[in-house]
Amino acid sequence: MSTFSELVQSRRSANNFVEGVTIPQSELEEMFSLARLAPSAYNLQHAHYKVISDDGMKEAIRKDAYGQYKIHTASAVIVVLGDKNAYLQAPEIYSGLKLLGAMSEDAYEQTIQSINDAYTGNDAFQRDEAIRNASLSAMQFMLIAKDKGWDTCPMIGFDPEAVKATLGLGDHMVPVMLITIGKDNQHKIRPRGYRKPVNEFVEFI
């Protein structure tokens, strides 16, 4: 296990992978068990994942992603989804705290009402929240994967409607990004692209 600063500095987006490398499902499950600890608004946990390692399905997703070769060589392609209807699970998510006595009945009712007020009938907000919170989860997953020795690449170059059709997704699921994962076929660390100095993107007020 690396220190966090080493982890952040060593992570790169992999543009191609070593073919034929399999990621055990148990290892993926371990990574997702840590990724689920990522923050989300109201703890609604908007993120959903489809892990695709089957070669035929990978090629179908590759077609939806304009034929990008990295999907072909990756051990798996992970479809990151945001659930616009995540707020509907709020009673289930908060009921445990109420049963344990960690949340009063009044606090429970107020929390559920606040969530419903924010989300109900507001499609734009539901979509924005699905994307925001799934993105937080996805970044945490990529850092966890790197810590476990796997390389990743987040991808936004795909047709969302085509991905939804390929996977048979409902309208409440928003394809946020794809993540290819595997072993980078580069044998040395590539120079990092230009990064702005702190004073160009941070303002202290």
C-alpha angles and dihedrals in degrees: 000000000000130000112262095248091051090048094052092046095048099047114104132170107255114223096190136016141211105265123234098029114137124206110212112238089230090060092049090050090052090052092049091048086063095039089058088069091069114117121259133179110275086353087277092144096216095181123105126175135206111198110202119191099145107111095224094050091044089057090049090054089044088058089052087051095057094262098295107181097216089073090058094053098039120103087230140350115224119207109211112208133186119211113223088193095054090114090067089070093058095103091053093045094050099037092082092058090049093049091049091052092243090118127038122230090250093050090048093051092045092050093050090047092050091051093048091047091053099044111026113104093354105112095170091054092045090053095045091050092047090055096041097049097040088052091055090052093046094053091050090050092052092052091048090049091052090050088054091051099261127125125220143185125202112219132196095169099104141095106257095200091050091051090050090051094047092051097036093237125176122240091257091067115084117199100226103175144326122243119201113203134189140089115320110238091215110106095204134040111267118230109264117248119250114295121195116245114252095255091060096060106021125072120190112206 
